[in-house]
């Protein structure tokens, strides 16, 4: 193959990111980084597999056997789960569709890659905390200190809005409306903005922050002690810290991995328990599909139990006044003897 043909790969990669993703589709920087990482891993793997420099990769090297080997490598060598493998494949498919549109000379080669199927996965059950546990965590920051005020406002905001951590960290002063109507504009995935109402407690906590009282338009609301933007890891650390403090009163919280996304799930489940319609929760959380929101219903045991009890009462199966079962002393003695 001539050098001119080999050099076609770089222009197509550049046009994929600059022309297609950024200008035509207008995807978010997060999506661009995800696609970049997937293609970087793919190109590096193929270069090592073919024993050539990355700069010398050719379009003909991007064939289906190489991509299949790469997907196997992700699971066997990098320890990726099926879901992560599928995310990488989705990014690769998008890139190969771009190649197909711009390089018909390798159309059959690209079509074979596009025919690769994702693996079936079982989505994990959403982990969440009950409202009383979240309230206990929210009560842990020491609001007599500046950092305690910030942490209390941050955790209350996170639970109030059910925002993704990236959305919360991107909130700027002009996104807040702390007078009527009390709300915040969240900048979600795919550059989709949404408005979320704020509790009175959240507004009060935000109004006490120096970044809000003394800030100017364009300033980020949540910052670290040095005045720099907070990071995802910083928020995760704060949640772990205050969960550990709460665990002194509620031992079952010990060892629980409470992440910002668990707080998001907890907000969703609390709204369901309060009777909020699923479509309303979808709009508040910024889900693209109502199917994503509906999985919280299958997760929540309390709602399942309430539904079954309502069914039993309707069917006339359960007694009108049921008493909870309590073990008798002789039974406890028997169990203790084992």
NUTI-769838 format. One record per residue (C-alpha): residue number from 0; residue in one letter; x, y, z. Coordinates in Angstrom, 3 decimals, always signed. Layout:
BEGIN
PT   nr  rest      east     north        up
PT  NUM     A         X         Y         Z
...
% end
This chain:
BEGIN
PT   nr  rest      east     north        up
PT    0     X    +0.000    +0.000    +0.000
PT    1     X    +1.295    +3.453    -0.831
PT    2     X    +2.221    +5.973    +1.841
PT    3     X    -0.718    +8.130    +0.709
PT    4     X    -3.127    +5.278    +1.389
PT    5     X    -1.545    +4.548    +4.790
PT    6     X    -1.867    +8.201    +5.760
PT    7     X    -5.662    +8.095    +5.335
PT    8     X    -6.195    +6.770    +8.864
PT    9     X    -5.129    +9.925   +10.718
PT   10     X    -7.347   +12.307    +8.680
PT   11     X   -10.323   +10.011    +9.214
PT   12     X    -9.675    +9.860   +12.956
PT   13     X    -9.422   +13.659   +13.082
PT   14     X   -12.591   +14.159   +11.053
PT   15     X   -14.397   +11.650   +13.294
PT   16     X   -13.705   +13.719   +16.400
PT   17     X   -13.674   +17.260   +14.972
PT   18     X   -16.294   +17.123   +12.260
PT   19     X   -18.616   +14.292   +13.208
PT   20     X   -18.685   +14.145   +17.024
PT   21     X   -18.108   +17.807   +17.840
PT   22     X   -19.762   +19.703   +14.989
PT   23     X   -22.394   +17.362   +13.574
PT   24     X   -23.538   +15.558   +16.716
PT   25     X   -22.457   +18.082   +19.330
PT   26     X   -21.618   +15.428   +21.910
PT   27     X   -20.320   +16.321   +25.355
PT   28     X   -16.611   +16.432   +26.259
PT   29     X   -17.212   +13.371   +28.457
PT   30     X   -18.408   +11.362   +25.444
PT   31     X   -15.446   +12.518   +23.364
PT   32     X   -13.047   +11.378   +26.096
PT   33     X   -14.765    +7.995   +26.291
PT   34     X   -14.489    +7.499   +22.515
PT   35     X   -10.904    +8.718   +22.553
PT   36     X    -9.933    +6.205   +25.242
PT   37     X   -11.636    +3.325   +23.407
PT   38     X    -9.891    +4.075   +20.108
PT   39     X    -6.557    +4.666   +21.802
PT   40     X    -6.752    +1.221   +23.402
PT   41     X    -7.800    -0.353   +20.091
PT   42     X    -5.033    +1.254   +18.024
PT   43     X    -2.365    +0.449   +20.621
PT   44     X    -3.484    -3.179   +20.783
PT   45     X    -3.514    -3.603   +17.004
PT   46     X    -0.082    -1.949   +16.657
PT   47     X    +1.439    -4.278   +19.258
PT   48     X    -0.310    -7.288   +17.772
PT   49     X    +0.985    -6.511   +14.264
PT   50     X    +4.432    -5.517   +15.605
PT   51     X    +4.533    -2.120   +14.035
PT   52     X    +4.664    +1.464   +15.224
PT   53     X    +1.369    +3.102   +16.073
PT   54     X    +2.121    +5.842   +13.538
PT   55     X    +2.328    +3.250   +10.753
PT   56     X    -1.123    +1.725   +11.253
PT   57     X    -3.142    +1.430    +8.053
PT   58     X    -6.856    +1.226    +7.385
PT   59     X    -6.410    -2.369    +6.267
PT   60     X    -5.193    -3.232    +9.794
PT   61     X    -8.623    -2.402   +11.221
PT   62     X   -10.253    -5.697   +10.322
PT   63     X   -12.777    -7.806   +12.182
PT   64     X   -10.291   -10.390   +13.513
PT   65     X    -8.204    -7.635   +15.104
PT   66     X   -11.278    -6.079   +16.724
PT   67     X   -12.491    -9.461   +18.009
PT   68     X    -9.058   -10.131   +19.481
PT   69     X    -9.139    -6.700   +21.109
PT   70     X   -12.527    -7.382   +22.724
PT   71     X   -11.227   -10.685   +24.099
PT   72     X    -8.138    -8.861   +25.369
PT   73     X   -10.323    -6.375   +27.258
PT   74     X   -11.976    -9.140   +29.247
PT   75     X    -9.096   -11.599   +29.613
PT   76     X    -6.152    -9.246   +30.153
PT   77     X    -7.630    -5.932   +31.323
PT   78     X   -10.340    -7.504   +33.474
PT   79     X   -13.208    -5.560   +31.876
PT   80     X   -16.708    -6.786   +32.605
PT   81     X   -19.143    -7.459   +29.769
PT   82     X   -20.737    -4.023   +30.243
PT   83     X   -17.384    -2.227   +29.851
PT   84     X   -16.596    -4.383   +26.838
PT   85     X   -19.922    -3.362   +25.298
PT   86     X   -19.222    +0.344   +25.912
PT   87     X   -15.909    +0.035   +24.067
PT   88     X   -17.571    -1.833   +21.217
PT   89     X   -20.262    +0.856   +20.919
PT   90     X   -17.554    +3.516   +20.508
PT   91     X   -15.742    +1.363   +17.926
PT   92     X   -18.965    +0.829   +15.987
PT   93     X   -19.590    +4.566   +15.843
PT   94     X   -16.081    +5.099   +14.482
PT   95     X   -16.450    +2.350   +11.879
PT   96     X   -19.726    +3.857   +10.678
PT   97     X   -17.772    +7.040   +10.079
PT   98     X   -15.140    +5.060    +8.170
PT   99     X   -17.837    +3.429    +6.063
PT  100     X   -19.280    +6.803    +5.105
PT  101     X   -15.896    +8.159    +4.061
PT  102     X   -13.983    +5.164    +2.691
PT  103     X   -16.033    +2.868    +0.492
PT  104     X   -12.932    +1.028    -0.716
PT  105     X   -12.923    -0.962    +2.554
PT  106     X   -16.712    -1.172    +2.907
PT  107     X   -16.855    -4.956    +3.316
PT  108     X   -14.139    -4.841    +5.970
PT  109     X   -16.029    -2.216    +7.973
PT  110     X   -19.368    -4.001    +7.606
PT  111     X   -17.926    -7.133    +9.216
PT  112     X   -16.849    -5.111   +12.249
PT  113     X   -20.251    -3.457   +12.455
PT  114     X   -21.845    -6.914   +12.524
PT  115     X   -20.153    -7.751   +15.841
PT  116     X   -22.750    -8.099   +18.596
PT  117     X   -22.730    -6.855   +22.137
PT  118     X   -22.739    -9.370   +24.944
PT  119     X   -25.914    -9.807   +26.923
PT  120     X   -25.571    -8.398   +30.414
PT  121     X   -27.706    -8.378   +33.519
PT  122     X   -27.869    -4.815   +34.835
PT  123     X   -26.899    -4.703   +38.515
PT  124     X   -29.510    -3.817   +41.086
PT  125     X   -29.331    -0.156   +42.027
PT  126     X   -27.801    +0.291   +45.485
PT  127     X   -29.510    +2.916   +47.631
PT  128     X   -30.048    +4.129   +51.185
PT  129     X   -33.359    +4.651   +52.921
PT  130     X   -34.294    +8.286   +53.692
PT  131     X   -33.539    +7.938   +57.416
PT  132     X   -30.004    +6.758   +56.642
PT  133     X   -29.415    +9.600   +54.184
PT  134     X   -30.726   +12.119   +56.735
PT  135     X   -28.246   +10.778   +59.264
PT  136     X   -25.355   +11.226   +56.810
PT  137     X   -26.526   +14.751   +55.972
PT  138     X   -26.446   +15.611   +59.680
PT  139     X   -22.775   +14.687   +60.135
PT  140     X   -20.926   +17.791   +58.784
PT  141     X   -19.991   +20.345   +61.447
PT  142     X   -21.752   +23.489   +60.241
PT  143     X   -19.780   +25.614   +62.712
PT  144     X   -16.835   +25.492   +60.283
PT  145     X   -16.526   +26.783   +56.722
PT  146     X   -15.731   +23.320   +55.342
PT  147     X   -18.590   +21.816   +57.326
PT  148     X   -20.976   +24.344   +55.800
PT  149     X   -19.727   +23.462   +52.331
PT  150     X   -20.002   +19.724   +52.946
PT  151     X   -23.526   +20.030   +54.340
PT  152     X   -24.620   +22.128   +51.347
PT  153     X   -22.957   +19.727   +48.916
PT  154     X   -24.527   +16.580   +50.373
PT  155     X   -27.955   +18.209   +50.722
PT  156     X   -27.784   +19.459   +47.127
PT  157     X   -26.750   +16.007   +45.895
PT  158     X   -29.654   +14.285   +47.639
PT  159     X   -32.188   +17.015   +46.796
PT  160     X   -31.488   +17.004   +43.052
PT  161     X   -30.329   +13.428   +42.472
PT  162     X   -27.721   +15.020   +40.205
PT  163     X   -24.827   +13.145   +38.698
PT  164     X   -21.618   +14.194   +40.426
PT  165     X   -20.323   +15.763   +37.192
PT  166     X   -23.528   +17.835   +36.944
PT  167     X   -23.228   +19.042   +40.518
PT  168     X   -19.586   +20.028   +40.158
PT  169     X   -20.416   +22.016   +36.994
PT  170     X   -23.014   +24.229   +38.729
PT  171     X   -22.090   +27.909   +38.533
PT  172     X   -23.551   +30.852   +40.373
PT  173     X   -25.808   +31.893   +37.478
PT  174     X   -27.345   +28.393   +37.430
PT  175     X   -28.866   +28.968   +40.880
PT  176     X   -32.125   +30.742   +41.618
PT  177     X   -32.291   +31.000   +45.409
PT  178     X   -35.350   +33.247   +45.428
PT  179     X   -38.702   +32.385   +43.895
PT  180     X   -38.669   +30.149   +41.923
PT  181     X   -36.087   +28.251   +43.968
PT  182     X   -34.354   +26.017   +41.437
PT  183     X   -31.115   +25.092   +39.707
PT  184     X   -30.242   +24.502   +36.059
PT  185     X   -28.285   +21.255   +35.672
PT  186     X   -26.178   +20.630   +32.587
PT  187     X   -26.673   +16.935   +31.813
PT  188     X   -25.418   +14.358   +29.375
PT  189     X   -25.452   +15.229   +25.709
PT  190     X   -25.588   +18.940   +26.539
PT  191     X   -29.185   +18.525   +27.742
PT  192     X   -30.111   +21.043   +30.426
PT  193     X   -32.886   +20.541   +32.938
PT  194     X   -34.364   +22.504   +35.831
PT  195     X   -34.638   +20.978   +39.294
PT  196     X   -36.539   +22.574   +42.204
PT  197     X   -34.612   +23.148   +45.426
PT  198     X   -35.787   +22.409   +48.953
PT  199     X   -35.945   +25.237   +51.448
PT  200     X   -33.185   +23.484   +53.424
PT  201     X   -30.986   +23.286   +50.325
PT  202     X   -31.478   +26.973   +49.553
PT  203     X   -30.624   +27.902   +53.150
PT  204     X   -27.443   +25.779   +53.060
PT  205     X   -26.337   +27.278   +49.733
PT  206     X   -26.960   +30.853   +50.885
PT  207     X   -24.447   +30.363   +53.695
PT  208     X   -21.614   +29.459   +51.322
PT  209     X   -18.953   +32.132   +50.663
PT  210     X   -18.861   +31.036   +47.018
PT  211     X   -22.540   +32.009   +46.768
PT  212     X   -22.557   +35.099   +49.011
PT  213     X   -19.348   +36.598   +47.592
PT  214     X   -19.102   +34.931   +44.189
PT  215     X   -19.497   +36.424   +40.759
PT  216     X   -21.170   +35.210   +37.614
PT  217     X   -19.229   +32.290   +36.154
PT  218     X   -17.859   +31.090   +39.514
PT  219     X   -18.273   +27.430   +40.440
PT  220     X   -20.398   +26.888   +43.555
PT  221     X   -18.532   +23.892   +44.991
PT  222     X   -14.805   +24.341   +45.559
PT  223     X   -12.131   +22.746   +47.724
PT  224     X   -10.346   +24.395   +50.645
PT  225     X    -7.831   +26.005   +48.253
PT  226     X   -10.582   +27.605   +46.206
PT  227     X   -10.061   +25.196   +43.303
PT  228     X   -12.850   +23.156   +41.668
PT  229     X   -13.833   +20.067   +43.611
PT  230     X   -13.183   +16.739   +41.892
PT  231     X   -15.227   +13.558   +41.628
PT  232     X   -12.735   +11.850   +43.919
PT  233     X   -13.110   +14.681   +46.409
PT  234     X   -16.880   +14.231   +46.567
PT  235     X   -16.491   +10.451   +46.906
PT  236     X   -14.058   +10.987   +49.796
PT  237     X   -16.538   +13.268   +51.590
PT  238     X   -19.308   +10.705   +51.267
PT  239     X   -17.061    +7.971   +52.672
PT  240     X   -16.020   +10.251   +55.529
PT  241     X   -19.529   +11.160   +56.625
PT  242     X   -20.859    +7.642   +56.085
PT  243     X   -18.161    +6.395   +58.466
PT  244     X   -19.275    +8.961   +61.047
PT  245     X   -22.927    +7.963   +60.604
PT  246     X   -21.968    +4.299   +60.986
PT  247     X   -21.143    +4.960   +64.642
PT  248     X   -24.880    +5.320   +65.208
PT  249     X   -26.070    +2.885   +62.525
PT  250     X   -23.621    -0.037   +62.510
PT  251     X   -25.049    -1.596   +59.360
PT  252     X   -23.534    +1.296   +57.372
PT  253     X   -20.053    +0.051   +58.256
PT  254     X   -18.273    -1.250   +55.214
PT  255     X   -20.977    +0.012   +52.839
PT  256     X   -19.558    +1.588   +49.697
PT  257     X   -21.613    +4.782   +49.472
PT  258     X   -20.758    +6.670   +46.279
PT  259     X   -22.261    +9.823   +44.743
PT  260     X   -24.267    +7.569   +42.436
PT  261     X   -25.696    +5.711   +45.446
PT  262     X   -26.937    +9.096   +46.689
PT  263     X   -28.536    +9.615   +43.265
PT  264     X   -30.227    +6.216   +43.475
PT  265     X   -31.348    +7.013   +47.024
PT  266     X   -33.017   +10.218   +45.836
PT  267     X   -34.837    +8.327   +43.088
PT  268     X   -36.118    +5.630   +45.442
PT  269     X   -37.235    +8.225   +48.017
PT  270     X   -39.234   +10.009   +45.319
PT  271     X   -40.852    +6.711   +44.318
PT  272     X   -41.753    +5.976   +47.916
PT  273     X   -43.271    +9.458   +48.195
PT  274     X   -45.566    +8.682   +45.266
PT  275     X   -43.856   +10.727   +42.571
PT  276     X   -44.738    +9.468   +39.079
PT  277     X   -41.968    +7.630   +37.217
PT  278     X   -42.070   +10.120   +34.332
PT  279     X   -41.551   +12.963   +36.787
PT  280     X   -38.555   +11.198   +38.325
PT  281     X   -37.165   +10.617   +34.832
PT  282     X   -37.312   +14.350   +34.133
PT  283     X   -35.729   +15.267   +37.469
PT  284     X   -32.870   +12.788   +37.060
PT  285     X   -32.364   +13.504   +33.367
PT  286     X   -32.762    +9.932   +32.151
PT  287     X   -32.987    +9.527   +28.387
PT  288     X   -35.361    +6.562   +28.720
PT  289     X   -38.093    +5.842   +31.228
PT  290     X   -36.859    +2.224   +31.269
PT  291     X   -33.790    +3.431   +33.172
PT  292     X   -36.000    +5.050   +35.800
PT  293     X   -38.329    +2.068   +36.068
PT  294     X   -35.604    -0.220   +37.359
PT  295     X   -35.784    +1.577   +40.715
PT  296     X   -39.233    +0.032   +41.153
PT  297     X   -37.788    -3.471   +40.828
PT  298     X   -35.060    -2.552   +43.318
PT  299     X   -37.164    -1.220   +46.158
PT  300     X   -38.212    -3.997   +48.531
PT  301     X   -40.486    -1.736   +50.579
PT  302     X   -42.595    -0.915   +47.533
PT  303     X   -42.811    -4.609   +46.627
PT  304     X   -43.855    -5.459   +50.169
PT  305     X   -46.482    -2.698   +50.222
PT  306     X   -47.843    -3.853   +46.862
PT  307     X   -48.150    -7.466   +48.061
PT  308     X   -49.798    -6.436   +51.314
PT  309     X   -52.309    -4.321   +49.395
PT  310     X   -53.002    -7.319   +47.154
PT  311     X   -53.433    -9.630   +50.145
PT  312     X   -55.849    -7.236   +51.796
PT  313     X   -57.829    -6.905   +48.549
PT  314     X   -57.938   -10.671   +48.136
PT  315     X   -59.018   -11.162   +51.752
PT  316     X   -56.088   -13.479   +52.477
PT  317     X   -54.305   -11.669   +55.308
PT  318     X   -55.971   -11.077   +58.685
PT  319     X   -57.140    -7.595   +59.479
PT  320     X   -54.796    -7.318   +62.444
PT  321     X   -51.561    -9.213   +62.066
PT  322     X   -48.907    -9.311   +64.769
PT  323     X   -45.217    -9.626   +63.965
PT  324     X   -43.628   -12.981   +64.739
PT  325     X   -41.366   -13.072   +67.778
PT  326     X   -39.173   -16.006   +68.751
PT  327     X   -39.979   -17.742   +72.020
PT  328     X   -37.297   -18.009   +74.716
PT  329     X   -36.963   -21.787   +74.276
PT  330     X   -36.393   -21.317   +70.542
PT  331     X   -33.675   -18.740   +71.199
PT  332     X   -32.070   -21.066   +73.705
PT  333     X   -32.041   -23.855   +71.132
PT  334     X   -30.472   -21.637   +68.477
PT  335     X   -27.847   -20.380   +70.938
PT  336     X   -26.898   -23.952   +71.743
PT  337     X   -26.002   -24.749   +68.136
% end
